[in-house]
Amino acid sequence: MSASYRAGIVGCSGIAIARGERSAGPYRSPLPHSHAAAFNATPNAQVVAVCDIFQSALDNYVSTWGTANTYLDFREMFEKEQLDLVSIVTPDHLHADVFVAACDAGVKGIFCEKPISTTIADADRMVNAAERSGVKVVVNHTRRFDPFYRHAKWLVERGTIGEIRSVVGSMGGERAMLFRNGTHVVDTMLFFIDAQPTWLFAELADADAGYGPVYKGDGGRDPRTDPAASALIGFSNGARAFYNGSKETVTNFEIDVQGTKGRIQIGNQVAQLSLESAFGGLASQPLPLQADSRAGMVVAIEALIDLIENDGDGVAALRAARTTLTVLLGMLESADRGGARINLANAVAVQARG
């Protein structure tokens, strides 16, 4: 029988506390789709405290979910509440200070929103704090926990479509922002390729020309502050990934995983396996509509608790998210240099020095 866990949430808007339904297409995990809702659906975890810099956000949490101790200062919350689990749901560029403070406060597990940060320096602070404290971490790169994507990954791992040579990731719609939502596309491509990205070249949308090599967003609120981009990415195993984010196309999210024997297309509106046919070409069939009945965010919390109870590698997810961030920042650097090919190892060293 699993222990009972005291949980806290830092940041109380949007995906932190939403209760209402969402309609993202048939091939997404079922509700809940917020941190508060996911904790509510996890029997051995209870949200006992929440924090936000705005009292109105705290009042909204209480009116939505009921009683919890409320704080305007996350350090005070960590000091007083003796939390086991913490969800960090602040704006993208403000994760690191909360994360390090949670590690120093002795929490057992952290569920951090994506991207983990917007600079390599902050990402490294987070990795160092996690390694020093022994805290276990999961990152809400949602598709790693979504049942349909996990089923597709299982098919890839068992060699159903052969060796993966190419992955095409597409995101469309007003919020096809490189850092806020493009991080999902990039991370999912890395999830399927499972090799180190080594180089890339990229261009930003015409509307974002001149954006520069440094993130200038407001943490995900205004799409105009976070650019759209296209990129070709090379990997250590010779595979390649093609990323395309466009704010001017229809809203969509889709990944096309292409191997030596077939392909898997999976997104909000499609989940399809195509294999070589004896008659030539590809024969296609749908992936199961219900590969798993659990919601992705609940799976993430269950995975975090499992890391704690079985002493798993608590920093692996954080390192993977850091790799995703290097690709995002590499795209900005390449675009700023006129689409130049970027060696990611060199770029990371420069970014880490600030």
C-alpha positions as CSV (number, residue, x, y, z in Angstrom):
1,M,0.0,0.0,0.0
2,S,1.5,3.3,-1.1
3,A,2.0,6.1,1.5
4,S,-0.1,9.2,1.7
5,Y,1.5,12.4,0.2
6,R,1.0,16.0,1.1
7,A,1.1,18.1,-2.1
8,G,1.4,21.8,-2.8
9,I,0.9,23.8,-6.0
10,V,2.9,27.0,-6.8
11,G,1.1,29.0,-9.5
12,C,-2.7,28.9,-9.5
13,S,-4.0,29.8,-13.0
14,G,-4.8,27.9,-16.1
15,I,-3.4,24.4,-16.2
16,A,-2.7,24.5,-12.5
17,I,-6.3,24.4,-11.3
18,A,-8.7,24.1,-14.2
19,R,-11.7,21.8,-13.6
20,G,-13.6,22.2,-16.9
21,E,-13.5,19.9,-19.9
22,R,-11.3,20.4,-22.9
23,S,-11.8,19.2,-26.5
24,A,-8.5,18.4,-28.1
25,G,-9.6,15.5,-30.3
26,P,-10.3,11.8,-29.8
27,Y,-6.6,10.8,-29.6
28,R,-5.7,12.5,-26.4
29,S,-5.9,11.1,-22.9
30,P,-9.1,11.6,-20.9
31,L,-9.6,14.2,-18.2
32,P,-8.3,15.5,-15.8
33,H,-6.1,18.1,-17.4
34,S,-4.8,20.2,-14.6
35,H,-2.5,19.7,-11.7
36,A,-5.2,20.2,-9.1
37,A,-7.6,17.8,-10.9
38,A,-4.8,15.2,-11.3
39,F,-4.0,15.3,-7.6
40,N,-7.7,15.0,-6.8
41,A,-7.8,11.9,-8.9
42,T,-4.8,10.3,-7.1
43,P,-6.1,8.6,-4.0
44,N,-2.8,8.8,-2.0
45,A,-2.0,12.4,-2.8
46,Q,-3.8,15.5,-1.4
47,V,-3.3,19.2,-2.1
48,V,-2.9,20.8,1.3
49,A,-1.4,24.2,0.3
50,V,-1.3,26.5,-2.7
51,C,0.7,29.6,-3.5
52,D,0.4,32.5,-5.9
53,I,1.5,36.1,-5.9
54,F,-2.1,37.2,-6.5
55,Q,-4.7,36.8,-3.8
56,S,-7.4,36.5,-6.5
57,A,-5.8,33.4,-7.9
58,L,-5.7,31.8,-4.4
59,D,-9.4,32.7,-3.9
60,N,-10.2,31.1,-7.2
61,Y,-8.4,27.9,-6.2
62,V,-10.4,27.7,-3.0
63,S,-13.7,28.4,-4.7
64,T,-12.9,25.8,-7.4
65,W,-11.4,23.0,-5.2
66,G,-12.2,23.7,-1.6
67,T,-10.1,24.3,1.5
68,A,-6.3,24.5,1.3
69,N,-3.8,26.7,3.1
70,T,-2.9,29.6,0.9
71,Y,0.3,31.6,0.6
72,L,1.6,34.6,-1.3
73,D,5.3,33.4,-0.8
74,F,6.4,30.0,-1.9
75,R,9.3,30.0,0.6
76,E,6.9,30.5,3.5
77,M,4.8,27.6,2.2
78,F,7.7,25.3,2.0
79,E,8.9,26.3,5.5
80,K,5.5,25.7,7.2
81,E,3.9,22.9,5.3
82,Q,6.4,20.0,5.2
83,L,5.3,19.0,1.7
84,D,6.1,15.7,0.1
85,L,5.1,16.7,-3.5
86,V,5.2,20.1,-5.2
87,S,3.8,21.1,-8.6
88,I,5.5,24.1,-10.2
89,V,3.1,25.9,-12.5
90,T,4.5,29.4,-12.6
91,P,5.3,31.1,-16.0
92,D,8.0,29.3,-18.0
93,H,10.9,31.6,-17.1
94,L,10.2,31.6,-13.4
95,H,10.5,27.8,-12.6
96,A,14.1,27.7,-11.4
97,D,13.9,29.7,-8.1
98,V,10.9,27.8,-7.0
99,F,12.5,24.5,-8.0
100,V,15.7,25.1,-6.1
101,A,13.8,26.3,-3.0
102,A,11.7,23.2,-3.1
103,C,14.8,21.0,-3.2
104,D,16.3,22.9,-0.3
105,A,13.1,22.5,1.7
106,G,13.4,18.7,1.5
107,V,10.4,17.8,-0.6
108,K,10.4,14.3,-2.0
109,G,9.1,14.9,-5.5
110,I,8.6,17.8,-8.0
111,F,6.1,17.9,-10.9
112,C,7.4,20.7,-13.0
113,E,5.7,22.4,-16.0
114,K,7.4,22.6,-19.3
115,P,9.7,24.0,-20.6
116,I,11.7,23.5,-17.4
117,S,13.2,27.0,-18.0
118,T,14.1,29.4,-20.7
119,T,17.9,29.5,-20.2
120,I,20.5,26.7,-19.9
121,A,21.9,28.4,-16.8
122,D,18.6,28.0,-15.0
123,A,18.2,24.4,-16.2
124,D,21.6,23.6,-14.8
125,R,20.8,25.2,-11.5
126,M,17.7,22.9,-11.4
127,V,19.7,19.8,-12.3
128,N,22.3,20.5,-9.7
129,A,19.7,21.1,-7.0
130,A,17.9,17.9,-7.8
131,E,21.2,15.9,-7.8
132,R,22.3,17.5,-4.5
133,S,19.0,17.0,-2.7
134,G,18.0,13.6,-4.1
135,V,14.5,14.9,-5.1
136,K,12.6,12.9,-7.7
137,V,11.3,14.9,-10.7
138,V,8.8,14.5,-13.6
139,V,8.2,17.2,-16.2
140,N,4.9,17.8,-17.8
141,H,5.9,17.1,-21.3
142,T,2.5,15.6,-21.6
143,R,2.9,13.1,-24.4
144,R,5.4,11.0,-22.4
145,F,2.5,10.1,-20.1
146,D,-0.4,10.1,-22.6
147,P,-1.7,6.6,-23.1
148,F,-1.9,6.8,-26.9
149,Y,1.7,8.1,-27.2
150,R,2.9,5.5,-24.7
151,H,1.3,2.8,-26.9
152,A,3.0,4.2,-30.0
153,K,6.3,4.2,-28.2
154,W,5.8,0.6,-27.2
155,L,5.3,-0.3,-30.8
156,V,8.5,1.5,-31.8
157,E,10.5,-0.2,-29.0
158,R,9.4,-3.7,-30.1
159,G,10.6,-2.9,-33.7
160,T,7.1,-2.8,-35.3
161,I,8.1,-0.1,-37.8
162,G,11.8,-0.9,-37.9
163,E,14.7,1.5,-37.2
164,I,13.5,5.1,-36.8
165,R,15.1,7.3,-39.4
166,S,12.9,10.4,-39.5
167,V,10.3,12.1,-37.3
168,V,8.2,15.0,-38.6
169,G,6.5,17.2,-35.9
170,S,3.9,19.8,-36.7
171,M,2.0,22.3,-34.6
172,G,-0.5,24.8,-36.0
173,G,-2.7,27.6,-34.7
174,E,-2.2,30.9,-32.9
175,R,-0.5,29.2,-29.9
176,A,2.1,27.4,-32.0
177,M,4.7,29.2,-29.9
178,L,8.2,27.7,-29.9
179,F,8.7,27.6,-26.1
180,R,5.2,27.5,-24.7
181,N,3.9,24.6,-26.9
182,G,6.6,23.8,-29.4
183,T,8.5,22.3,-26.5
184,H,5.8,19.5,-26.6
185,V,6.6,18.8,-30.3
186,V,10.4,18.8,-29.8
187,D,10.3,16.7,-26.7
188,T,7.9,14.1,-28.4
189,M,10.3,13.9,-31.4
190,L,13.2,13.2,-28.9
191,F,11.0,10.7,-27.1
192,F,10.6,8.6,-30.3
193,I,14.1,9.0,-31.7
194,D,15.8,8.3,-28.3
195,A,19.2,9.6,-29.4
196,Q,21.2,12.8,-28.8
197,P,20.4,15.8,-31.0
198,T,23.8,17.1,-32.3
199,W,23.1,19.8,-34.9
200,L,20.3,21.9,-36.4
201,F,19.4,24.8,-38.6
202,A,16.3,26.9,-38.3
203,E,14.3,29.9,-39.4
204,L,11.6,31.8,-37.6
205,A,8.3,32.9,-39.2
206,D,8.6,36.2,-41.1
207,A,6.5,37.9,-38.4
208,D,9.2,36.9,-35.9
209,A,12.3,37.9,-37.9
210,G,14.8,39.7,-35.8
211,Y,13.6,38.0,-32.6
212,G,17.2,37.4,-31.5
213,P,18.9,34.4,-29.8
214,V,17.4,34.9,-26.3
215,Y,13.9,34.1,-25.2
216,K,11.8,37.3,-24.8
217,G,8.5,35.8,-23.9
218,D,6.2,36.6,-21.0
219,G,6.0,33.0,-19.7
220,G,3.4,31.8,-22.2
221,R,0.6,34.3,-22.0
222,D,0.9,36.4,-25.2
223,P,1.6,34.4,-28.4
224,R,3.2,37.5,-30.0
225,T,6.2,37.3,-27.5
226,D,7.1,33.7,-28.4
227,P,8.0,32.9,-32.1
228,A,7.0,30.3,-34.5
229,A,9.8,28.3,-36.1
230,S,10.8,25.6,-38.6
231,A,13.9,23.5,-38.2
232,L,15.9,20.4,-39.4
233,I,17.5,18.5,-36.5
234,G,20.3,15.9,-36.8
235,F,20.9,13.1,-34.3
236,S,23.9,11.1,-33.1
237,N,22.4,7.9,-34.7
238,G,21.9,9.5,-38.1
239,A,18.2,10.1,-37.7
240,R,16.7,13.4,-38.6
241,A,13.7,15.4,-37.3
242,F,11.7,18.1,-39.1
243,Y,9.9,20.6,-36.9
244,N,7.3,23.0,-38.2
245,G,5.4,25.5,-36.0
246,S,3.0,27.8,-37.8
247,K,0.6,30.3,-36.2
248,E,-1.0,30.9,-39.6
249,T,-2.3,27.3,-40.1
250,V,-5.2,25.4,-38.6
251,T,-4.8,24.4,-34.9
252,N,-3.2,21.0,-34.8
253,F,-0.6,18.8,-33.2
254,E,0.8,15.8,-35.1
255,I,3.9,13.5,-35.0
256,D,4.9,11.3,-37.9
257,V,7.4,8.6,-36.9
258,Q,9.0,7.0,-39.9
259,G,11.0,3.8,-39.8
260,T,12.6,1.3,-42.2
261,K,9.4,-0.9,-42.1
262,G,6.6,1.6,-41.6
263,R,5.3,4.7,-39.9
264,I,3.1,5.8,-37.0
265,Q,1.1,9.0,-37.3
266,I,-0.3,10.3,-34.0
267,G,-1.9,13.5,-33.0
268,N,-5.0,15.1,-31.8
269,Q,-7.1,13.8,-34.7
270,V,-5.1,10.7,-35.9
271,A,-3.5,7.6,-34.5
272,Q,-2.5,5.3,-37.3
273,L,0.0,2.5,-37.9
274,S,1.2,1.9,-41.5
275,L,3.3,-1.1,-42.5
276,E,4.8,-2.4,-45.8
277,S,2.2,-4.3,-47.8
278,A,3.0,-7.5,-49.7
279,F,1.3,-5.8,-52.7
280,G,3.5,-2.7,-52.5
281,G,3.1,0.6,-50.6
282,L,1.8,0.9,-47.1
283,A,-1.2,-0.8,-45.5
284,S,-2.7,1.3,-42.7
285,Q,-4.8,0.5,-39.6
286,P,-5.9,2.7,-36.6
287,L,-4.2,2.4,-33.2
288,P,-6.5,1.4,-30.4
289,L,-8.8,4.3,-29.4
290,Q,-8.4,3.4,-25.7
291,A,-4.9,2.1,-25.1
292,D,-5.2,3.1,-21.4
293,S,-8.0,4.5,-19.3
294,R,-5.8,6.7,-17.1
295,A,-5.3,10.4,-17.8
296,G,-1.8,11.5,-18.7
297,M,-1.3,13.9,-15.8
298,V,-2.5,11.2,-13.3
299,V,0.0,8.8,-14.9
300,A,2.7,11.5,-14.3
301,I,1.9,11.8,-10.6
302,E,1.8,8.0,-10.3
303,A,5.2,7.9,-12.0
304,L,6.6,10.5,-9.6
305,I,5.4,8.5,-6.6
306,D,6.9,5.4,-8.0
307,L,10.2,7.1,-8.4
308,I,10.0,8.0,-4.7
309,E,8.9,4.6,-3.4
310,N,11.3,2.6,-5.6
311,D,14.3,5.0,-5.6
312,G,14.3,5.5,-9.3
313,D,16.4,7.9,-11.3
314,G,14.9,11.1,-10.1
315,V,16.8,13.4,-12.5
316,A,16.4,11.6,-15.8
317,A,13.3,13.5,-16.8
318,L,15.0,16.8,-15.9
319,R,18.0,16.0,-18.1
320,A,15.7,15.0,-20.9
321,A,13.8,18.3,-20.6
322,R,17.2,20.2,-20.6
323,T,18.0,18.5,-23.9
324,T,14.7,19.7,-25.3
325,L,15.5,23.2,-24.1
326,T,18.9,23.1,-25.9
327,V,17.1,22.4,-29.1
328,L,14.7,25.4,-28.6
329,L,17.5,27.8,-27.8
330,G,19.5,26.3,-30.7
331,M,16.7,27.3,-33.1
332,L,16.8,30.9,-31.9
333,E,20.6,31.0,-32.3
334,S,20.4,29.5,-35.8
335,A,17.7,31.9,-36.9
336,D,19.6,34.8,-35.5
337,R,22.6,33.8,-37.6
338,G,20.6,33.6,-40.8
339,G,19.7,29.9,-40.6
340,A,23.3,28.8,-39.9
341,R,23.9,25.2,-39.0
342,I,24.4,25.0,-35.2
343,N,26.6,22.5,-33.3
344,L,24.4,21.9,-30.3
345,A,27.3,20.9,-28.0
346,N,29.1,24.2,-28.7
347,A,25.9,26.2,-28.4
348,V,25.1,24.6,-25.0
349,A,28.5,25.5,-23.6
350,V,28.0,29.1,-24.7
351,Q,24.5,29.3,-23.3
352,A,25.6,27.8,-20.0
353,R,28.2,30.6,-19.6
354,G,25.4,33.1,-20.0
